[in-house]
Amino acid sequence: CQGCAEHINHALDGVPGLLEHNTSYDAGTSIVKFDTRKVTEQQVVEAVNATGYTVTETRKIETQVK
């Protein structure tokens, strides 16, 4: 549901170092862009898991932030 996605997005809003994020309940995904100098992938996963949902897979796409 949309409220479920908003619940996850709200939790991600509180994670320092996130540059952008978008959660789709229909697709079952959260796409998160973050600064690895400020936050780790594990911290992002923990923020999502703390909402009561479980991250089951992660994929990295590395880019340079200028």
Salt bridges, closest charged atoms under 4 A:
ASP13 OD1 - HIS21 NE2 2.90
GLU20 OE1 - LYS33 NZ 3.73
ASP35 OD1 - ARG37 NE 3.00
GLU41 OE1 - LYS60 NZ 3.82
GLU57 OE2 - ARG59 NE 3.08
